[in-house]
Each structure stands twice: as C-alpha cells, then as structure tokens.
C-alpha cells in the first residue's frame, strides 16, 4: 500500500512540476519578445531594491494595518514552504514526519511557528475577502476588474484558507494518533502543537481508523492543493508572488520624474545640424515609440506579468480621480492580455502572423494615453516598482511621431519649440523683453 502511495505521489509531482515548467518557459519566451535592454549596472543598488521592496515590502507599510496582514500571507507563503519540503520528501521516500527525529526539540518549535503563521494567514485572508466583497473598497470594484480578474483574487484567498485549514487539521489528527500510540504514529512524539491542539476535542469522537483516513486525506489534499496552486499561478495575477523579486531587482534607477530621451531622435537632430558626424551608411530609424508589445522593452513586459492588480496606481492617479478614462492598472492588464494573445499566435503559427490587432488603439485607446499627466504617481505607489508610465510614453511617442496624431494644443507647442526654441510664441531675440520697463 505504501509503495502504491509513493508511485502515485511521484506521478503527481512529475506532472505538476512538468506542467509548471512548461508554462514558466512560455511566459519567459513572451517576455523576451520585447526589445533588449541592459540592466547589469549598479548591482548593489539593485540588490538593495530586491531586499527592501520584494522581501521587506517597504512600500506596503505606508498603510501599516494592511501591510501587516499582507506580510502574514507573504511570510506564510515563504516560510511554510519548509513544511511543504518535509511533506514532499515524505511522499517521495514513503516516510512520516521525516525531520522530526533528526531535529529533536527544534522540530516542535518550527511547527508551532508555522501554525501561528497559518492562523495569521487565515485571519488575513478573511479580512481581505471582507474588504473586497463586503466593504467593497473603490479600487476593488472598478470596472478594470470585471469578470475573471475579480474572481481570481477571491479564488486565491479561498484557496489559502482551505490550505491552512488542511495543514492545521493534518497536525491535529496526527498528534491525536500519537497520543493513542497508533502504529507508526507512535514513533514520532512531537507533542501537541499550539494551535492544532485546540482541535482535539472536535476529533476525539473519531475512531483510530477514521483519524488515519482524516490525516491521510488532509495530507494528500494539502500537497495536491499546493501543486494545483503552483500551476494556477501562470494564469493568475498572483504570478507576482514569483516575479516581484526579479521585477524589484531590474527596477529603473533613474531619478523619479526623469524621462529617457530617444537616442535615435537625438542622433537625427545632431546629424541634421552637423552632417559631417553622420556615419557613411547611417539610415533613419525604422520607427519611433511602440505600437505593439514587441516594440516595448522586455522590462516593460516583465512589468505586465508582475502586476498585482492591487489598484494602488489607479487610486493615486490624478487623471483617474478626476473622472478621466485612464487607469494605470488597466494599462498593465491590457499589455499582459495582448502579450498573451501574441504568444498564442506565435505558438500556433511558428512565428507571428499579423492578426490585424495591436496594443495601441485595439487595447489602449488614444483617450487613455492623452489623459496621463506624466506625474509618476502610479510608479511611486506600485509595491513592486512597475512603471505604467513608460508604456504610456512609448505609445504616445508612436502616436505623435508615427501618426502625427496630437491635440492642436500640443502641435502649437511643438511648432513654437521648433521655431522659437521655447513653448511660447516669442522670438528668441525678444525672450528677455519682459524685463524692459
């Protein structure tokens, strides 16, 4: 019987890990459809970002209560993985509580810590479910989240509650079987655990056989749930659990508000003023800005997959607050949706086949792009250093420089800058005339 369980576990593990690896490679291929960009500079500053933003969740602590609750879920995910390692090895080798004997008293201390985390995760998930579905905070009822995105958030929270309940029930039934000195459970005297011990009165009425069935059922459902959760991540906003770390490391280190100039444009201006500097075989750039996801940087595409859909960017956006159509969260969600569509196109056809669609206009409208004030509020608020502004600027550059599509006020300003070297309609020779008299 034990051998059959081991074989079943190995088959389940291989299938789950194989499927996740395939999906992870698919996402990596999609991200690398973006333009190449070098982020190998300032390694120490990047590691600092990784530690503070991803591990330390620095930006989350602007709202201390929410940050603490989120930290419980985050810490539970990271630390309880040690307990999952034991379950995995038990399934692989057919053992039971593999670490209990080698670790001695430390083992009970660790499991007690995990149980405290588990009950904290349970409470936090219940609070977050209430915030989303009962209190209905404005950023959680936005039309950006209509359909799957809203359900996705609820599914994950409910799954976390189920997994933590299974973990506590598993421990309660296990320790009760130890107390009864039932078969191999008698060899693992871990003692009672802090939280699961309180479940013993609920389980005392069960026979030994029923307790074994309960313990084994919780064990299998717990590890199967972990494998299912792992393979759900690539289809969920909760992929940020994994991608927040590289995203924080590869965050841009430019001063806030500093926009990157387009080198191709700078060179064109330079060559027009000093033709002798132009290389003999120089050619005009093939395009300016971005029309589709392939025109963006791979870093922008990583941003799209790392988006948590928390809505803090949209809640801070002055354009959105004043009723404009722009939502930075929707910009990231639209970019990810289009990238997924392009990825499927490539997998189906071997290479990208024009589908008559693009990120600009089909997903993100001109109205949304023009509403942006470039204030950087969305970038400042994002917990994992995502920059919707970069994508907005690249799409606007394409509109203006490729399609000559700009509001009349912008065109007036552009003409003044071109002719007068300033946004105002004054001759450069008269720029200081204001001081006369």
N, C-alpha and C positions, 0 to 999 in steps of 0.2 A: 504493500500500500504506500509506504514511504517513497519507494522508487518511482511509483506512478506520479506521485505529487511532485517529485523533483523534475521528472520529464515534462510534466505539464507546465511547471514554473519556467524551465529553460525555454520551452517553445514560446510561452507568453512573453518572456523577457526579450528573446531574439526578435520576435515580431514587432514588439513595441519600440525597441531601440533602432531596429532597421527602418521602420516607418518614419520615426522622428529624424533619423539621419538623412533620409531622402528628402524630407520636407525642409530640413535645415539647409541642405545643399541647394534646393530650389530657391530659397529666399536669398542665399548668398549670390547665386547667379543673377537674380533680379537686381540686387543692389549694385552689382558690378556692371550693369548695363549703363550706369551713369559715367560721366566723364571722369577721367583720372585726376586726382589731386593729392598733393603731398602733405602729410600731417606728421612727418617724422621729427619735427623741430620741438624744442623746449620740453624734453621728456619729463623733467622734474615737475614742471607746472602741470603737465597732463596727468601724471600720477597723483598730484595733489587734488586735481579736479575729480579724479576717479574715487579717491578716498572720501572727499568731503561731500560730493553730490550723489554718487551712487551708493557707497557703503554708509556714509554718515547722514544722507538725506537732508543736507543742510537747508535747502530751500523749503522743504516741507515744514520746518519748525517756525515758519512765520505765523502759522496757526498751531500753537502748541498742543491743544487737545487732539485735533485731527492727526497731527504728526505722531503723537504717542500711540494712538490707536493704529495708525498705518505702520508704525515701527513694530508693533506686536506682530502684525501679519507678516511683515517683511522678515523679522527675526525668526518667527516661527518657520517660515519657508526655508531660510538659510540653515538654521541650527538643527531643526528636526530632521534635516537630511542625514544627520549622523545616525539617527534612529532608523531611517529608511535603509541606510547601508547595512545595518545588522539584519533587518528583515530580508534584504536582497541576498545576503550571504547565507542566511538560514535556509532560504528557498533553494539556493544553488547547491549547498552541501547537505541538506536534509537535517540540519541541526536545530536546536531550540535555544534561543537567547545565547547566541554564540559568545558574546562579550561578557556575560555575567560572571563567569568563574575567573577568567584572567584579570578582570578589572576590580574584582572584590567589592569593597565598600563604595568605591568611586562610581560603580555602575548605578547603584540606587540613587546616588546624588544626581547623576546625569539624567536619569529617567524622571526623577522628581522635578528637575529643571524643565525638562521637555513638557511635563504635564502642566506646569504653571504657564508655560508658553501656550500650550494647547487651549487652556481655558481662556487665556487672554485673547487668542485668535478668535475663539468662539464669540466672545463678547464684542470684539471689534467688528466682526462680520455682521452680527445682528444690528449693531449701531449703524453701520454703513448701509445695510439694507433699509433700515428705517429712514435714513437721510435721503435715500434715492426714491423710495416708494411711498413714504408717509409724509415726511416733511417736504419732499419734492423741491429741493434747492433749485434755483433758477438755471444753473448751468447743467443740471441733470435732466431737466425737462425740455431743453432746447430741441428744436426740430432737427438739429445736426445728428441727434442720437435716435431718431425714429427708426423703428424696425430692429434689425439684428443688433446694432451696437448697444441699445438699451438692454436687450435680453442678455447679451453676452456678459455684461457686468453683473447682472443678477445671478446668472448660472455659475459664475466663478465663486461668488460669495457663498452660494448654497453648497457648492461642491466642497469648499473649505470647511464649512460647518459639518458636513457629513464625514469628511476625512478625520477631523479632530474628534468627533463623537466615536467613530470606529476605533481610533487609537486609544481613547480612554476606556472604552468597553473591552477592548482586547486586553489591556492591562488589568482591569478589574476581574475578568473571568480567569485570567492566567494566575493571578496571585491567590484567588479563591481556591483554585485547583491545587496550588502549592500548599495552602493551609490544610487541605484534605489529604495531602500526600498521595495524590493520584498519579500512578505510573511515572513517566519520565519528568513530569512537572515537579515531583518531589526532590529532584536533584538540583533544582535552581531556587535556592532560598534567597530571593531578592528582598523579602519583606514587603510590607504594604507600601503603596505609593501615596503621596499626599492627596491627590485629587480623586483618583480612581477608587481609592479605599472607601469613599463615601457612597459608591455604587453597590457595595457588597450586600446591604440589606435588600436591594431590589433583585439580586441574583441568588440569594440564599435558598430560595424555594426550588431552584432547578437541581435536577439530579446531576451526578458526575458526567454522565453521557451527554446530557443536554448542555452542560457547561463546555464540554470539549467541542461540541458542534458550534456553539456560540463563539468560542475562542478562535477556532479554525475559520469560521465564516468571516469574522472580523478581520483576521489576518489576510485572507485571500481578497476580500473586498477592499481592504486598505491598500495593498500593493497593486491590485488591478486598477484601483482609482488613481493611484499615483501614475501608473503607465498611461492611463486614459488622459489624465491631466497633461502629461508631457506631450502627448500627440494632439491635444486640443490647442496648445499654445500657438503653433504656427498659424492657426486660423482665428486667433483672438487678439484683442488689444493687449492682453496680458503677456504677449511676447516681450513687452518691455521689462519683464522680470529678468530676462536674459540680456536683452540688447541695451538696457540702461547703462551697463558697465562700459562696453566699447563706445557708446554714444557720449558718455561723460569724458572718456579719455580723448576722443577725437573732436571735442568741442573747439570751436574757434577761439583763439586767444587775443583777437583784436580788441582794442578798447571799445566799450559799449558805444554804439551810435556811429562808429567808423564804417563806412561802406567801401567795398572793394571796387576800385576802378577796373575798367575793362582794358587790359593791356593792348588788345588788338586795336581799340579805338585810339589809345594814346599813341601807338605807333603810326597809325594812319595820319593823325594830325601832325606828328613830328615829320613824317616823310613828305607831307604836302608843303610844310614850311621849309624843310631842308632836304630836297630831293636827293642830294649827294649822299645822304646817310642811308638811303634805301638799298637793301641787298639787290644784286643784279636780277635775281629771279623771284623777287617778292610778289606775292599775289594777295588780293583782297581776302579778308576772312570770309568763310563760307556762310556765316550767319551770326547774328547778334542776339544775345539773350536765349530764352528757351521757349519752345512751343510744345514740347512733349517731354516725357520723363527721361528719355535718352539724352536730352540736351542739358539736364541738370547734373550736378556733381554726385558721385556715389555717396558723398557725405549727406547730401540732401535726401537721397533715397533711404539711407540708414535712418535719418530722422523720421521719415514717414513710417517705417516699421517700428520704431521705438516709441511712437506717440502713445501715451497712456489714455488719451481721450478724456482727461480729467476736466478739461474746460477752463482751467485757470487762465490760460492765454486769452480765451474769448471773454471771460468775465472781466479782464483788465483792459480789453481793447476799447479805446475811446470811440472808435467808429461804431462798434457793435453796441456800446452803451447808449449812443445817441440814435440808435434805430437804423443804422446803415446795414446793408446786406452782408458785409464782411464778417466772417468768423474764422479766426486763425486755426481753430481746431478742425473746421471743415476743410481748410486748405490742405492740412496734413492727411486727413482721411481720404480726400479726393485724390491726392498724389499716390497714396498707397493703393487705392482701388484701381487707378489707371495702370500702375506698375504691375499689379496682379494680372490685369487684362492683357498687357503687353507680354508678360511672361507666359501666359497660356497660349497666346498667338505664336510665340517663338517655339514652344514645345510642340504645338500642333503642326507647324509648317517647316520646322527645321531652321528657319530664320524669320525675321519679322516681315510679315506681309501687310501692306498698307490696308488698314481697316476703315479708312475714311474718318477716323476719330483722332483726337489729340487732347492733351491735358488742358491747353488753352482753349477756352470757349465751350468745348464739349463737357468739361468737368468744372472748370473755374471760369466764371464769367468776367467780362470786362468791368462790369459794375462793382464786383467784389474787389478787383485789383485797384481801381481808382479810389475806392473808399479808404485805402490804407494811408495813414499819415506818416509812416516810417518812424514811429516814435520808439520802437523797441520794447514796448510794454509786454508784448507776448513773449519775447525772448527772455526778458528779465524774470517773468513769472514761471517759466517752464521748469519743473523739478529736475529734468534730465537734459537740459541745455539744447533743446530743439529750437530751430530758427525758422518759423513760418515766413519771416520777413525776407530771407534770402530767396525763397521760391517766388514770392510775390514780386520782388525786384527783377528777377530774371525774366518772368513772364511779362512784366511791364516793359522791360527793355525790348523784348521782341515786338510787342505792340507798337511801340514808338519808332523803333529803328528799322523794323522789317515792314510793318504795315502802314507807317506814318499815321498811326491811329492815336491821337492825343486830343484832349479837350482844347477848345480855342484859347483858353487862358494859358495853357501850357505852351501852345505854339507861339503866342505873343512873347512869352518869356524866353523861349528858345531863340526867337528872332532877335530879341534885344541882346541876349548873350553873344550871339554870333556877330552882330553888327556893332554893338556898343561895349562888349566885354563886361556887361553887368545886366541884371534882370530888369533895369529901368530904362525908359526911353529917353536917355540923355546922352549927348555926345561925350565921348571920353575926355575931350578938351574942356568940357564945361562941368566936369564932375565935382570940382571944388567951388563952383559958383555960388553954392548955398551960403558960403560964409561972407560973401560981399555984402556990405551994408549991415 
